[in-house]
């Protein structure tokens, strides 16, 4: 089949099949091939192949450059160049290479994929990026579909993606992709595609999601799984457990220190499950007052209490068909634990003020950083609820137990939070400093440290001085590094010691110039002299 091969700055970016159906190219959204260039007309040129000749018709009114000369209509010779703004396309009567099948972009193009035995193809993957979240799908089949429907091999939750959005077929040169009449389209750069052959290393955009088609790194473990970053053995085991438990409806308890990413794990369980297309509702039990937690979980009827002016859905009802994530479940009051147990046992929710229960279909994933067994022994948590929640316990290792993931996580956060268009990297010394830290705040602390470092850096690299572990302090103020406050002193004594050390350090900073020191501290010279005399320091003495 004839085709147009598009080049951008000398690099091949797209191949378009030209068939018997009229193919319109231009910058307008209604064109079969959309060319994102303001110098291209909305409808610039039309091509049609009658089985022997390819006829070109200029639609711009100014002539289309063919072989460097304006042409309004005529026959295209094999190998001739077309110029469309800053884009260059080469017309070919047949695909280059005997093994190549015809390729195409357009609604009426008949495209056949190339057949190559799966065992002869190198392992490849699709890296899915949604904002700052990434996960990897390893391609094990010749053909697969992606979309929001759980029946797809690759399920992606994106409000602008169709249930069955894209079909991908492996070929010896890369991938053959077909848009399955999606509502919002599939894009290669700014060009909307309907069918195309793409090579490894290509990025497609569907909805708000980017798809990177890549070879699987040889000798390197997978480091991203539904936003969970880490190649440590414990993390790989966790990822395998998630894939094994996700298809079932069993209740899962996620146990781990604060900041280890419990909600990410809960979302991964939801996204790997048959409920992926249904709601995922997170509730932080520690962030809601005991007086409101019952209404938040179970909802209330109109007039159930003062201020209940309308009926309100609770979290269980909102999550019907999907997953409810109960974070910090150890903070639930005892009287509410009994009601939660009843929901888990029979699937019935009774709204506050209601007379009849409501049946719901919800999978519960709970998480806590507390020792629930210790709370059970102390009578603060129901034993029956503990065993009901811990159908399958997943334990998240703290960051200090997987130091090999510190660099991977830090570089991921730098890529995620760097200003658009800028490439920021760590120096070796900065990475060493990160890896020597014990990370009491786990991954959350590392993310905050990277954010601070991005603000503090002076250039395209994050150096060791830009890495600060002090919460709430960007840089240690000059002169305050060696403050020593006496243990056991009263508040007044500590404040006096602090005031004296600040003044002494500021005096040294200004080479004992009392006037500049007083001005820097917002004091009058008389106030400064009086303090120095009280401490037995001669204002005129430079020592």
Buried (B, 14 or more C-beta within 10 A) or exposed (E): BBBBBBBEEEEEBBBBBBBEBBBBBBBBEEBBBBBBBEEBBBBBBBBBBEEEEBBBBBBBEEEBBBEEEEBBEBEBEEEBEBBBBEBBBBBBBEBEEEEBBBBBBBEBBEBEBBEBEEEEEEEBBBBBBBEEBBBBBEBEEBEBBBBBBBEBBBBBBBEBBBBBBBBBBBBEBBBBBBBBEBEBBBBBBEBBBBBBBBEEEBBBBBBBBBBBBBEEEEEEEBBBBBBBBBBBEBBBEBBEBBBEBBEBBEBBBBBBBBBBBBBBBBBBBBBBBBBBBBBBBBBBBBEBEEEEBBBBBBBBBEEBEEEBEEBBBBBBBBBBEBBBBBBBBBBBBEEBBEBBBBBBEEBEBBBBBBEEBBEBEBBBBBBBBBEBEEBBEEEBBBEEBBEBBBBBEBEBBBBEEBBEBBBBBBBBBBBBBBEEEEEBEBBEEBBEBBEEBEBEBBBBBBBBBBBBBBEBBEEEEBBBBBBBBEEEEEEEEEBEEEEEEEEEEEEEEBEBBBEBBBBBBBBEBBEBEBEBBBBEBEBEEEEBBEBBEEEEBEBEEEE
